[in-house]
Amino acid sequence: MNPAIYTAAHRSLAFGTKVKVTNRNNGRSVVVRINDRGPFIRGRVLDLSRAAAQNIGMVSSGTAKVCYEVIS
């Protein structure tokens, strides 16, 4: 994944799918494009690029509780 663009990995969503991801701790959202597979760690549903994670304020914590919705 390119860390400078808003992308994410998901185990089953089609590549190119756009997903709105919201950090439940602060309400900040970002729209990402699925371009990779993963994460492969139990309990995690998305892996965000660094830019996307930074945009929603979760770089320092590394993980966050999020909700997501497919938008296209």
Buried (B, 14 or more C-beta within 10 A) or exposed (E): BEEEEBBBBBEEBEEEBBBBBBBEEEEBBBBBBBBBEBBEEEEEBBBBBEBBBBBBBBBEEEEBEBEBEEEE
